[in-house]
Amino acid sequence: MQTKKKVIAGVLLLFFLIFLAVVITFTVLGRDFLVIKEKPKPSEVIYVLDGSPGRVERGLALYKERYAGRLILSGGVQPEDAEAFPGLKTAAVTGTPEAESTWEEARNMETIVKEEQIRTLLVVTEDYHSRRTKILFDKVIGNENVNVSYATADTLFDPESKLTEEQHLTAFREYVKLMFYQIRLIFE
């Protein structure tokens, strides 16, 4: 019985310390740390993470600007779905299996990169999600053989303005996820 209480106390203490670390990190680094400000680079493939329509719009804009000749959309999009996107050739779009997390999306894309020997990849996500995406994709896919760059879709998440309650929660959740992904990558 005493051992069970110690285990529960230890787990609660661990969660409290993680929560405290997230709060301190959020306070010290602020919102702008979450946003990667990087110019997209021309690549073989543009990979759009599943999520908001803004991500797809940004990926399509990059495709039309000829940043890549091929677009891969996460979330189970199939080539026949290309008809829904004006200006996109059916042969230029493919999809990946649906994923429950950014982690799964990175793993799905890792398989494609290896199978097709892709050397340059442009990943599209939202601004506030870009730091976590970059850390994850650089670890899982980026290496001396694959150059990964990033482009962001703008959102209402403006690091320079006063945060709304929803934006504050989004930033806090992103820091929590960032912290857990960092821990998970240590053991990967």
HUGI-V54072 format. One record per residue. N is the residue number from 1. NEAR is the number of other ideal C-beta (glycine too) atoms within 10 Angstrom. D_CENTER is the distance of its C-alpha to the mean C-alpha in whole Angstrom. Layout:
n->N near->NEAR d_center->D_CENTER
n->N near->NEAR d_center->D_CENTER
This chain:
n->1 near->5 d_center->43
n->2 near->6 d_center->43
n->3 near->7 d_center->40
n->4 near->8 d_center->38
n->5 near->9 d_center->38
n->6 near->10 d_center->37
n->7 near->10 d_center->34
n->8 near->10 d_center->33
n->9 near->10 d_center->34
n->10 near->10 d_center->32
n->11 near->10 d_center->29
n->12 near->10 d_center->29
n->13 near->10 d_center->30
n->14 near->10 d_center->26
n->15 near->10 d_center->24
n->16 near->10 d_center->26
n->17 near->10 d_center->25
n->18 near->14 d_center->22
n->19 near->12 d_center->22
n->20 near->10 d_center->24
n->21 near->13 d_center->22
n->22 near->19 d_center->19
n->23 near->13 d_center->21
n->24 near->10 d_center->23
n->25 near->15 d_center->19
n->26 near->20 d_center->19
n->27 near->9 d_center->22
n->28 near->8 d_center->22
n->29 near->13 d_center->19
n->30 near->11 d_center->19
n->31 near->22 d_center->16
n->32 near->12 d_center->16
n->33 near->16 d_center->14
n->34 near->22 d_center->11
n->35 near->19 d_center->11
n->36 near->18 d_center->11
n->37 near->9 d_center->14
n->38 near->12 d_center->14
n->39 near->7 d_center->16
n->40 near->18 d_center->15
n->41 near->15 d_center->17
n->42 near->14 d_center->19
n->43 near->22 d_center->18
n->44 near->17 d_center->19
n->45 near->22 d_center->16
n->46 near->28 d_center->13
n->47 near->28 d_center->11
n->48 near->29 d_center->9
n->49 near->25 d_center->7
n->50 near->21 d_center->9
n->51 near->17 d_center->10
n->52 near->14 d_center->12
n->53 near->8 d_center->15
n->54 near->17 d_center->14
n->55 near->23 d_center->11
n->56 near->22 d_center->13
n->57 near->15 d_center->16
n->58 near->21 d_center->14
n->59 near->28 d_center->14
n->60 near->20 d_center->17
n->61 near->15 d_center->18
n->62 near->20 d_center->17
n->63 near->23 d_center->19
n->64 near->11 d_center->22
n->65 near->10 d_center->22
n->66 near->8 d_center->22
n->67 near->20 d_center->19
n->68 near->22 d_center->19
n->69 near->14 d_center->22
n->70 near->17 d_center->19
n->71 near->26 d_center->16
n->72 near->23 d_center->14
n->73 near->25 d_center->13
n->74 near->26 d_center->11
n->75 near->17 d_center->13
n->76 near->12 d_center->17
n->77 near->21 d_center->17
n->78 near->11 d_center->21
n->79 near->13 d_center->23
n->80 near->10 d_center->25
n->81 near->15 d_center->23
n->82 near->20 d_center->22
n->83 near->10 d_center->26
n->84 near->10 d_center->24
n->85 near->19 d_center->22
n->86 near->8 d_center->25
n->87 near->10 d_center->25
n->88 near->18 d_center->23
n->89 near->13 d_center->25
n->90 near->13 d_center->25
n->91 near->10 d_center->25
n->92 near->18 d_center->22
n->93 near->25 d_center->20
n->94 near->18 d_center->19
n->95 near->20 d_center->16
n->96 near->22 d_center->15
n->97 near->12 d_center->16
n->98 near->13 d_center->15
n->99 near->18 d_center->12
n->100 near->8 d_center->12
n->101 near->12 d_center->9
n->102 near->20 d_center->5
n->103 near->18 d_center->8
n->104 near->15 d_center->10
n->105 near->27 d_center->8
n->106 near->23 d_center->8
n->107 near->16 d_center->12
n->108 near->19 d_center->13
n->109 near->24 d_center->12
n->110 near->14 d_center->14
n->111 near->11 d_center->17
n->112 near->16 d_center->17
n->113 near->25 d_center->16
n->114 near->12 d_center->19
n->115 near->8 d_center->21
n->116 near->13 d_center->21
n->117 near->9 d_center->21
n->118 near->21 d_center->19
n->119 near->12 d_center->19
n->120 near->15 d_center->17
n->121 near->24 d_center->13
n->122 near->24 d_center->12
n->123 near->30 d_center->8
n->124 near->30 d_center->8
n->125 near->30 d_center->6
n->126 near->22 d_center->8
n->127 near->21 d_center->9
n->128 near->21 d_center->9
n->129 near->25 d_center->6
n->130 near->22 d_center->6
n->131 near->21 d_center->8
n->132 near->22 d_center->6
n->133 near->22 d_center->3
n->134 near->18 d_center->7
n->135 near->15 d_center->9
n->136 near->25 d_center->7
n->137 near->25 d_center->8
n->138 near->16 d_center->11
n->139 near->15 d_center->12
n->140 near->18 d_center->12
n->141 near->22 d_center->13
n->142 near->17 d_center->14
n->143 near->11 d_center->17
n->144 near->5 d_center->21
n->145 near->11 d_center->21
n->146 near->18 d_center->17
n->147 near->16 d_center->16
n->148 near->22 d_center->12
n->149 near->20 d_center->12
n->150 near->21 d_center->9
n->151 near->23 d_center->10
n->152 near->22 d_center->10
n->153 near->22 d_center->11
n->154 near->12 d_center->14
n->155 near->16 d_center->14
n->156 near->12 d_center->17
n->157 near->20 d_center->15
n->158 near->16 d_center->18
n->159 near->15 d_center->18
n->160 near->6 d_center->22
n->161 near->10 d_center->23
n->162 near->7 d_center->24
n->163 near->15 d_center->21
n->164 near->12 d_center->22
n->165 near->7 d_center->22
n->166 near->10 d_center->19
n->167 near->18 d_center->17
n->168 near->13 d_center->19
n->169 near->11 d_center->17
n->170 near->20 d_center->14
n->171 near->19 d_center->14
n->172 near->15 d_center->16
n->173 near->12 d_center->14
n->174 near->22 d_center->10
n->175 near->22 d_center->13
n->176 near->17 d_center->14
n->177 near->17 d_center->11
n->178 near->21 d_center->10
n->179 near->17 d_center->14
n->180 near->14 d_center->14
n->181 near->21 d_center->11
n->182 near->13 d_center->13
n->183 near->11 d_center->16
n->184 near->12 d_center->15
n->185 near->14 d_center->14
n->186 near->7 d_center->18
n->187 near->5 d_center->19
n->188 near->10 d_center->18
